[in-house]
Amino acid sequence: MRRVKRKLPRLVADWLLAATAGVCLRVLRLFPHEASINLAGRAARAATLILPRYRTAMKNLKRAFPEKTRAERREILRGSWDNLARTGLEYAYLDQVFKYDPDNLDAGNIEVSGVENFLRLREQSKPAIIFTAHLANWELLSICAAKNGLDVTSLFRTPNNRFFADSLVEARSKLMGPMVASGAGSLFQLTATLERGGRIGLLADQRYKGGVLVPFFGHLADTNPLIAKLARQYECNVYGARAIRLPNQRFRLEITDPLDLPRDADGHIDVAKATAVIQDVVESWIREHPEQWIWFHRRWRLGKKTRFSDPARGTKHRRQPNRTNTA
C-alpha cells in the first residue's frame, strides 16, 4: 500500500508533463515549423549557462578538446543545446521536416550520401548492422530507410515517463520501420532479425556499464560491444550512418562502406578491437561537427574499479579503468 502511495504522485506528475507536452506540440503545429524550430534553437542557445548539466558538458568538452579555449568549448556547447532543442521540437513536425524525393532532389530538404550502399543494403538478403550516433536529428535515418524500402529494426530506449513513451512510440511507428524497446527480450528480437537475414540499427555512442574499455577522444570509455559481438556471431557487414544538420533546415544523411573490422588469429572478428574501430568512426563524426552531438551525459564516467560481465563464460571480473579489456 505504501509503495502504491509513493508511486501515485510520480504517475500524476508524469501524466501532467506528458499532457502538457502534447498540448504544446499541438499548439506549435499551428505555426510554420521553420519559425518555431528556429525560435527553439535560439532560446536554448541563449539559456546555455543555466540549463542542466552545464558543468558535466564543459568537463566532457575539456577532456575531448584540451587544445580549445574555454570560450570555444562554450560555443560548442551552445550549438549542442541549439541542436538538441531543434531535434526535440522537430518531433512535432516529423512529417514536414523530412522531405526527400530521389527523383527530384531539389524539391526536398534532404541530401543523401552513399546511395550505392543504401541500394545494396535494400536489395541484398543477408543480415547487416547499421550503427549511428546522437548527431543532428538521428531519427531521420530511420525515416529515410522506411520511406525508401529499407527495412531496419531499430533498438531504442523507452523514456522513463510511460505516458510520454506511448505518444513517442506512436509518432515514431507512423514514419519509421520496426522498433525494439531496450530491455528484457530485446536481444532476442535483434538476433531473430539477423537470423532471418534482416537489418538492425543501433546507437553506438553511449556509455555502457560493464562493457569493454576502448579509446574515445584519447581516453578509455566503457563501451557496449554488442555490435561487434553480433557481427562476429553472424559474420555480417557493419555500416555506419549519420545525419548532419545543414543551414536552412536541411540535412545530409550519410552511410559508409562496410567497415573492415579487425580479426583474431582464428579469423573471427575481434570484439574489443572491432568496438574500438566503431568508436573511431563515431569520434571522427563528432570531431567534424562537435556542436551537433550531445555532450551532457557522462560518457567517460568510471569508478576506481569497474565490473564487467563476460556472457561467454558466465562470470564477472574486476578490472582497473586504466586497462583496455580485450576479453
ABEGO torsion letter per residue (X at the ends): XAAAAAAAAAAAAAAAAAAAAAAAAAAAAABBAAAAAAAAAAAAAAAAAABBGAAAAAAAAAAABAABBAAAAAAAAAAAAAAAAAAAAAAAAAAAABBBBAABAAABABBBBGAAAAAAAAABABBBBBBBBBBEBAAAAAAAAAAAGBBBBBBBBBBABAAAAAAAAAAAAAABBBBBBBEBGAAAAAAAAAAAGBBBBBBAABBBBGBBBBBBGGBBBBBBAAAAAAAAAAGBBBBBBBBBBBBGGBBBBBBBBBBBBBBBAAGBBBAAAAAAAAAAAAAAAAAABAAABBAABBAABBBABBBBBBAAAGBBBBBBAABBBAX
